Amino acid sequence: MTMSDDDVARAKNGVKVELLTSVDLGPDFPGLGGRELRMRRVTLEPGAVFGPVHDHKGRPGTVYVLQGTITDHRDGIATEYGPGVGWPEDRDTVHWLENRGSVPAVEISVDIAGDE
């Protein structure tokens, strides 16, 4: 999976990530110290790229699109997701995202994260 030079240059430009809430998992789940369940709102302006290519090993999650269309690039396939749908992100996910549309795209991302 590759990104063009233009995509790499745009990576994270026009992307806003807001932490909405988080929960420390350590107190309730032995062995998960330093890990948290978090919910974020990610806004991709038109033309924005959320990259570079990244994986989700040790950081599983789910995404739900609220507005606009997000193109998910993985395994050489570009899949568009619009409002009301989403996708899982598991240990086998290696991808990057972009907004090819003319309006901001907004997603809710819920994942388990640790020291990053």
C-alpha positions in Angstrom: 0.0 0.0 0.0 1.5 3.3 -1.0 0.7 7.0 -0.9 1.7 9.4 -3.7 4.1 12.2 -2.9 1.2 14.6 -2.9 -0.7 12.4 -0.4 2.4 12.3 1.9 2.7 16.1 1.7 -0.9 16.5 2.7 -0.9 13.9 5.4 -2.6 15.3 8.5 -3.0 18.8 6.9 -6.7 19.7 7.2 -7.3 17.0 9.9 -8.6 17.9 13.3 -8.7 15.3 16.1 -10.7 16.0 19.2 -10.7 13.8 22.3 -14.4 13.6 23.4 -13.9 11.2 26.4 -11.7 8.4 27.7 -11.7 5.8 30.3 -8.6 4.3 32.0 -9.0 0.5 31.6 -6.4 -0.5 34.2 -8.5 -0.3 37.4 -11.2 -2.5 36.0 -9.2 -4.9 33.8 -6.0 -6.4 35.3 -3.2 -6.4 32.8 -4.6 -3.3 30.9 -2.7 -0.7 33.0 -1.7 2.2 30.8 -4.5 1.4 28.3 -7.6 3.5 27.8 -10.9 3.3 25.9 -11.2 6.6 24.0 -13.7 8.3 21.8 -12.6 11.0 19.3 -14.2 13.2 16.7 -12.0 13.4 13.5 -12.7 16.1 10.9 -11.1 15.9 7.5 -11.5 19.0 5.4 -11.9 18.6 1.7 -8.7 17.2 0.2 -7.3 16.2 3.6 -5.3 13.0 4.1 -5.1 11.2 7.4 -1.9 9.4 7.1 0.7 8.2 6.5 -0.1 4.6 6.1 -0.6 3.1 9.6 -1.7 -0.1 11.3 -3.8 -0.8 14.3 -1.8 -3.6 16.1 -2.5 -3.2 19.8 -5.0 -0.4 19.0 -8.3 -2.0 17.8 -11.2 0.3 17.2 -14.3 1.1 15.2 -15.2 4.2 13.1 -18.6 5.7 12.4 -19.1 8.4 9.7 -21.3 11.3 10.7 -20.9 13.6 7.7 -19.3 13.7 4.3 -17.5 10.8 2.7 -14.2 9.2 3.8 -12.2 7.1 1.5 -10.4 4.3 3.3 -7.3 2.9 1.4 -6.3 -0.7 2.3 -5.0 -3.7 0.5 -4.8 -1.7 -2.7 -8.6 -1.0 -2.6 -10.2 2.5 -2.0 -13.6 2.2 -0.3 -15.9 5.2 0.3 -17.9 5.4 3.4 -20.7 8.0 3.9 -22.8 9.0 6.8 -24.4 6.2 8.8 -21.7 3.5 8.0 -18.3 2.7 9.3 -15.6 0.1 9.5 -13.6 -2.0 12.0 -9.9 -1.4 12.7 -8.3 -4.6 14.0 -4.7 -6.0 14.2 -4.7 -6.7 10.5 -5.7 -3.2 9.4 -3.1 -1.3 7.5 -4.5 1.8 5.8 -4.8 5.6 5.3 -7.8 7.8 4.9 -8.7 10.8 2.7 -11.6 13.2 2.0 -12.0 13.4 -1.8 -15.3 15.3 -1.4 -16.2 19.0 -1.4 -17.5 19.2 2.2 -15.8 18.3 5.5 -16.0 14.7 6.5 -16.6 13.9 10.2 -16.1 10.5 11.9 -16.4 9.2 15.4 -13.5 6.9 16.3 -13.6 4.6 19.3 -10.5 2.6 20.1 -8.3 1.2 22.8 -5.0 3.1 23.0 -1.9 3.1 25.2 1.3 5.0 25.4 1.7 6.4 21.9 
